[in-house]
């Protein structure tokens, strides 16, 4: 896990006045390494910055050939 790596995170949001939850996956970039408790700082494509535990994110493979057939 390095700064600049891309990860997938799951975002759960509820509509105002509704009880249904909507799960979406977003891609984020690590902008600050893990701190003392294992949280990493992520930059979303919307420009928002969030802190997540490193166990809550899904890493993309390090092998650069995953885009090739």
Secondary structure in CASP SS format (residue, H / E / C, confidence):
PFRMAT SS
TARGET T0000
AUTHOR 0000-0000-0000
METHOD secondary structure of the structure
MODEL  1
X C 1.00
X C 1.00
X C 1.00
X C 1.00
X C 1.00
X E 1.00
X E 1.00
X E 1.00
X E 1.00
X E 1.00
X E 1.00
X E 1.00
X E 1.00
X E 1.00
X C 1.00
X C 1.00
X C 1.00
X C 1.00
X C 1.00
X C 1.00
X E 1.00
X E 1.00
X E 1.00
X E 1.00
X E 1.00
X E 1.00
X E 1.00
X E 1.00
X E 1.00
X E 1.00
X E 1.00
X E 1.00
X C 1.00
X C 1.00
X C 1.00
X C 1.00
X C 1.00
X C 1.00
X E 1.00
X E 1.00
X E 1.00
X E 1.00
X E 1.00
X E 1.00
X C 1.00
X C 1.00
X C 1.00
X C 1.00
X E 1.00
X E 1.00
X E 1.00
X E 1.00
X E 1.00
X H 1.00
X H 1.00
X H 1.00
X C 1.00
X E 1.00
X E 1.00
X C 1.00
X C 1.00
X C 1.00
X C 1.00
X H 1.00
X H 1.00
X H 1.00
X H 1.00
X C 1.00
X C 1.00
END
